[in-house]
Amino acid sequence: MNNTANTNDIRISIINLITKINDIEKLKLIHQQAEKLNKIPKEGNALELKPNYADSIVEVDEGVSFQQILNEQDYRPISYQKFREIADQIEWEHSLEELLDALD
């Protein structure tokens, strides 16, 4: 598609691509993404929108002990052996080398 393609040309191209997909999971994923994109304000696009940093500010309680924080967050420690048992059960799609190569 060239740079002079208009909105209708792009829309028709997307429709043509989607109609060739028969996998329900892929279609659900496309639907979710399209809904997210449709909620973006018209004056911006997904790459230009920046999160509002003020949304991440939380009030910090003074005088709270470390133990109180752990209790509030329902922290439950795990031993390294238990961690390894769980980690060893994970079935990886790719080898470590493939994952590291993807970082380049």
N, C-alpha and C positions, 0 to 999 in steps of 0.2 A: 504494500500500500504506500502511495506517495504522500508527500506533505500536503497536497492540495485536496486530499480526501475530505469530504464534508461529514457532518454528523450522521446523516442517513446512510452513507456508504459504510461507515464504520459499524453502525448498528446492524446493517444487513450482513456484513461480514461476520460479526459476532454470532448472530442468529444462525447463519450457515454452519459455523463451527460447532455450536451447541447442539444443533439438530443431528449431528453425526455421532454424538456421545450416547451410548446405551447404558453405561455404568451408573446405577442409581446413586452410589456414594459420591462419584465425581459431580453429578448433577446437584446433589444436596450441597456440596462444598461451593460450587459456583453460585448457587442460590444464596447461600449465607454471605458470600463475598459481595454479591450484587446488592443485597440489602444494606450491608455496611456502607458501601460506596454511595448508595442512594441517600443516606442520612448525612452525608458531608455537605456543609453549606455551599451554596453556589459560588460564593466569592472566593473559595479556596479549593484546593484539591488535596488528595491524601498525602502527597509528599510535602506540601507547603504548610499543612496544619501542624501547629506546635502545641503540645500539652500545656495546660495552664499550671505553672509551677505552684501556684497558691493552693491547688487541690491536693498537693502532697504534704502540706504543712499540717502537723498535728500538735496538739498541746502536750507538753511533757510534764508529768507529775514530778514535783520536787520531793525529795526525801523518801523515795521508793527504793527499797533494797533489791539487790539482785535476785534474792530468793522470791520476793513478791512478784517480780517480773516473770520469773519462771513459772510460778503458780498461776498467774493470770493467763499466761499463754499455754497452759496445760502441757508444759515441756516434759517429755519422757525420754531420758537418755537411752542410747542403744549401744551395745558393745560392738567392738570392731568385728568380732566373730559373727554376730548376727547380721551386721551390715554386709559382710562378705557373702554370707549365705543368700541374702536377698539379691545382691549384685550379681552373683554367679548364676542366678536363675534367669536373668535378663537375656533374651535372645536378640542378638544384634543382627541387623540386616547387612551391615558392612563391617569389614575388618578395621582394626585401629589404623592401619596404614591408609586405607581409603578415606577414613574420617580426617586424618591429619592432612592428606593431600587436598582435601576439599577446602582447607583453610587457606591455601595459597592463592 
